Structures are given as structure tokens and as C-alpha cells.
Amino acid sequence: MAQSLSKVYIHIIFHIASSSVPIKKEVDGALYNYMGGILKELDCVPIKINGMPDHIHLLFVLSRMQSIANVVEQLKINSTRWLKEKNSCYQKFAWQHGYGAFSVSASICENVKQYIEQQESHHVKHSYQEELREFFRRYKIEYNEKYVWND
């Protein structure tokens, strides 16, 4: 091909550090908007960002010029700085080091978007650990419990 084309949907999940203050409802919408802006700066296309006080889900189209690792690094660094500047209660805020990244078929992108939109109702019944274990099972990802939940 004379041109490089791609459309890769990615669903990323990451959690706050165990020593971190939870993300408050008063700032979560602004935080999600800010993170959407980071994705746009990286030439990615945000589709849906939502989460809970202790973790976040991002669905986006990955730029063909970016790696998943770089996108996550930029999201974490910049959102941490933004939160710390926003409110003094976030001075010790940090994300865990790791993340989960999952490819999403274009045919189920809308389902994943709805899943992310419904995080609050989903977590009435399921913990973050149960949620992540289910992703690992569906995507056939081998993992060690000892290292998944620690900072």
C-alpha cells in the first residue's frame, strides 16, 4: 500500500495506588474530559472514558503513531499532575504502575462503550478484582494474583 491505515480499538483499565486518595465525584467528569484531551493530543480518538473512585476505563482508537505503553504513560503522568494542581487533597495521588489493555472488535465497540458508561451499576454487583479477572478469562491472559493487585 502507498498509505498506512489502521483503526485499532483499545480498552484500557488502570487503578489508583493503594496509598492514594480516591477520585472524587466532583472532579471525575473534568478528569475524564482532560484525559480525552490527552488522547487527542496523541492523535488517538477517545470514544468513552468513565470509572469509579478507584479505577478508570478508557475506550479509544489508537493512533498508528503511538504505542499502548506510551499512551498509558502520558495519561498517567498528565492526569496525576492535573489532579494535584486541581486540589490539595490529591497531593499524594498516584496510579498503580500496571494496566490492562484489551483489543476491541469494531463489531462490539458500542457494547464496550455501554459497559464503560454503566460502571456504577456494574460495580454494585461486582468488585474491581472480579471485573479484571473476567477480562483476563475472556482474553485468555495468564496472570499471577500476587502481582496484579499490588502497587
Stockholm file with secondary structure:
# STOCKHOLM 1.0

chainA/1-151         MAQSLSKVYIHIIFHIASSSVPIKKEVDGALYNYMGGILKELDCVPIKINGMPDHIHLLFVLSRMQSIANVVEQLKINSTRWLKEKNSCYQKFAWQHGYGAFSVSASICENVKQYIEQQESHHVKHSYQEELREFFRRYKIEYNEKYVWND
#=GR chainA/1-151 SS CCSCCCCEEEEEEEEBCTTSCCCCHHHHHHHHHHHHHHHHHTTCEEEEEEEETTEEEEEEEECTTCCHHHHHHHHHHHHHHHHHHHCGGGTTCCBCSCCEEEEECGGGHHHHHHHHHTHHHHHHHCCHHHHHHHHHHHTTCCCCHHHHSCC
#=GC SS_cons         CCSCCCCEEEEEEEEBCTTSCCCCHHHHHHHHHHHHHHHHHTTCEEEEEEEETTEEEEEEEECTTCCHHHHHHHHHHHHHHHHHHHCGGGTTCCBCSCCEEEEECGGGHHHHHHHHHTHHHHHHHCCHHHHHHHHHHHTTCCCCHHHHSCC
//
